[in-house]
Amino acid sequence: MDEQRHNRQEGSASKRGIAKLLSFGALSLFAMLVLSACGPDGEKPYSTVSPASTQADDIHSLYKLVFWLSLVVFVGVQFAIVYLSLRYRRKKSDTKRPPQVHGHKQLELVWTIIPAVVLLILLVPTLNILFDHDAQAREGTLQVDVYGKQWWWEFHLGEDQVQDGASLDVVTANEIVIPVNRNTVFNLRSNNVIHSFWVPQLGGKLDVIPGHVNSFAITPTRTGEFYGECAEFCGAQHAWMRFKITVVEEDEFYAWVNNWRTSPAVSANQQEEGSGVIQAPQKFSVCLSCHTYNGAENSKALTGINAYANYGPDLTMLACRETFAAGMMEMTPENLKQWLLDPDSIKPGNYMSTMIGPGMAVEFTEEEADEFVEFFFSMIPEGGCMSPDGWNVSTGDAPAATPESTEATPAA
Ligand code: CUA
């Protein structure tokens, strides 16, 4: 009587176990479907499963291969567990222990060979893609030098095969434009700590190591804005070391390059007639000890302390950027003013705040900060700023000059 009750209890316990297993499985499947349906592309810029370059696509194909192989193994193992536990469960009539197996050559061979075959299926395409990408990093038609800073990125657009190998000589910070369907090589450099360059939809992540140049290629397959992050802990503001790569058609790319080159080239002392640029504030020379901009005559930035490229971000087309402080602040006159008054309150630990801010060597007054903002917003190139939607006459609520032309003027 006792034994029967015992068996009944055991039977219902195993049924409860199976029911739990099934409901857990259903829940996981549901969660997977819900998560995979999260918003359109634009709303998940850090997605690793919507590749936009041939390289990211290659890596994605490996990801899919691993996923499907894992799924087959997972379903196979789960099925075997459920089937074997039901098929060989203890029956009421069983009174003896089943035969115990110790060592089984065939079985052991099978479960060694199957994983070896699975790993081989993964190894061959992985090696193939590794060597392919390595070759592409040496065959770029456009070179971009990337300097990892604490805590922002500097981009130098260099050698361009379309221009017979001449350098484009464009320097910018945190936001860069590259042409679609061109093999652009990013050469990663650092003179401080290790960073990691990662644009989930385009490529990376690749370490940025002091004393060593790491290169990799990105061949974008569609236009759009792609967001990147530093993916290696590098100090206080590691989380705010973001950047953006805007991919555009080739003619728009050269228009952007020309836009940069024709941006007002003024010195602190003289403004070009009719450039729309207002007189630089008196204290602008303070900025020029770390920063420079296109055409700057008296910047010490290139030979500044700790110099490896520029010490502070290049200020050319500053007001045309969508954000500043490496993706932290939206570029508006109000935010820029706030930054100039007290950068440490916005991005604690940044190097500018060792010089500028309340109680530091240089402290701007409200009026001076206003002057700076107006000056930077007046330094928008003729023709306006370029945005992914085309050309803008101005950025934000520019308080100063807004060039009249809204026409795109692509030129090579
Ligand atoms: Cu640079 Cu983290």
Boltz pocket constraint, residues with backbone or C-beta under 6 A from the ligand:
constraints:
  - pocket:
      binder: B
      contacts: [[A, 148], [A, 149], [A, 151], [A, 194], [A, 195], [A, 196], [A, 230], [A, 231], [A, 232], [A, 233], [A, 234], [A, 235], [A, 238], [A, 239], [A, 241]]
      max_distance: 6.0
